[in-house]
Amino acid sequence: MRTQQTLRTRLVESPTSYGGRRRAERAAWLRRTFPDLAEMTVLDIGGRVESWTGADVRPARVHVVNLEPPRTQIPDWVEVDHADACELPPEIRSRRYDLVFSNSVLEHVGGHERRRRMAEAVRELAPRYWVQTPYRYFPIEPHWIAPGMQFLPVAARAALARRWPLSHTPAQGWQDSMAQVLATELIGRAELRFLFPEAEIRAERLLGLSKSLIAVRTG
């Protein structure tokens, strides 16, 4: 198991891995898209404090909303709330930000109707946004690093999740594996365009294939 997790770390999780380099490139793309990022107030839906404290350029203010507790000390320019991205409380929905940011969250919120609610909140809360999600039709499922896994029936995905050596969090039995796969639903370009009709849909590519999609509105 340690060897398998070490391989996953080398592939996608360490800063020098392919995944780490892609995250750095995506952060640079964000900075180029929003050159005044350092002056912005940003709502990060489903993000983590450490993603911003370690960034080359940080916004003036960041409000992180997540269902998980923060893993690190919170600096004075960051605000953290425990909330559901699809059911934001009125005290958050009543606010306005310069930018809403979300990275690899949309595919985990639980079905199209909940994705629609999250998209509605994103579009209301700021005139600009950046919403990234893995692309359904890339041949490798990114959470398990498993070829074609997203196209299998649910039961087959759950069976694979229990045994696949490169999973992020190895499943502890059938119920756990089912919960994991049902909580991960990759989407395609057509749905993303439907959710964010005024956005530019950008693609991150690997070997000429779209690996992830980003719905971007610059103003």
Residue pairs with C-beta under 8 A, 6 or more apart in sequence:
1 165
1 170
4 165
4 166
7 165
7 166
8 145
8 166
8 167
8 168
9 17
10 17
11 17
11 18
11 19
11 145
11 166
12 18
12 19
12 20
12 142
12 145
13 19
13 20
14 20
15 24
22 204
22 211
25 204
26 103
26 132
26 204
26 214
27 55
27 56
30 37
30 101
30 130
31 37
31 56
31 57
33 130
33 216
33 218
34 40
34 99
34 128
34 130
34 218
37 57
37 59
37 99
38 57
38 58
38 59
38 60
39 59
39 60
39 98
40 59
40 60
40 61
40 97
40 98
40 99
41 59
41 60
41 61
41 62
41 63
41 97
41 98
41 99
42 59
42 61
42 62
42 63
42 97
42 98
42 99
42 100
42 101
43 63
43 65
43 92
43 95
43 97
43 99
43 100
43 101
43 125
43 126
44 51
44 52
44 62
44 63
44 64
44 65
44 101
44 102
45 65
45 85
45 100
45 101
45 102
45 105
45 118
45 121
45 122
46 65
46 66
46 67
46 85
46 102
46 103
46 104
46 105
46 108
47 64
47 66
47 101
47 102
47 103
47 105
48 64
48 66
48 70
48 71
48 72
49 62
49 64
49 70
49 71
49 72
49 74
49 75
49 78
49 80
50 71
50 72
51 103
52 58
52 59
52 62
52 64
52 78
53 72
53 75
53 78
58 77
59 77
59 98
59 99
60 77
61 77
61 78
61 79
62 77
62 78
62 79
63 78
63 79
63 80
63 81
63 92
63 95
63 97
64 70
64 78
64 79
64 80
64 81
65 80
65 81
65 82
65 83
65 85
65 88
65 92
66 80
66 81
66 82
66 83
67 82
67 83
67 84
69 82
70 80
74 80
81 92
83 89
83 92
85 102
85 105
85 109
85 118
85 121
86 109
86 110
86 114
86 115
86 117
86 118
86 121
87 117
88 121
92 125
93 121
93 124
93 125
95 125
96 125
96 126
97 125
97 126
98 126
98 127
98 128
99 126
99 128
99 129
99 130
100 121
100 122
100 125
100 126
100 128
100 129
100 130
100 131
101 129
101 130
101 131
102 118
102 122
102 129
102 130
102 131
102 132
103 132
104 132
104 133
104 134
104 212
105 118
105 133
106 115
106 118
106 119
106 131
106 133
106 187
106 192
106 195
107 133
107 134
107 184
107 185
107 186
107 187
108 183
108 184
108 185
109 115
109 118
110 183
110 185
111 185
112 191
115 187
115 191
115 195
116 195
119 131
119 195
119 196
122 129
122 131
122 196
123 129
123 196
123 198
123 217
127 217
127 219
128 217
128 218
128 219
129 196
129 199
129 215
129 216
129 217
130 214
130 215
130 216
131 196
131 199
131 214
131 215
131 216
132 204
132 212
132 213
132 214
133 186
133 187
133 192
133 212
133 213
133 214
134 142
134 143
134 186
134 211
134 212
134 213
135 186
135 188
135 189
135 203
135 210
135 211
135 212
135 213
136 150
136 186
136 187
136 188
137 188
137 210
138 206
138 209
138 210
138 211
138 212
139 147
139 148
139 209
140 146
140 147
140 148
141 147
141 148
141 149
141 150
141 186
142 211
142 212
143 167
143 168
143 184
144 160
144 161
144 164
144 166
144 167
144 168
145 166
145 167
146 160
146 164
146 166
149 157
149 160
149 164
150 157
150 186
152 160
154 178
154 181
154 182
157 181
158 171
158 174
158 177
158 178
158 180
158 181
159 177
161 167
161 171
161 177
161 180
161 181
162 171
162 173
162 174
162 177
167 180
169 180
171 177
171 180
189 201
189 210
189 213
192 201
192 213
192 215
193 199
193 201
193 215
195 215
196 215
196 217
198 217
199 215
199 216
199 217
200 215
200 216
200 217
200 218
201 213
201 214
201 215
201 216
202 213
202 214
202 215
202 216
203 210
203 211
203 212
203 213
203 214
204 210
204 211
204 212
204 213
204 214
205 211
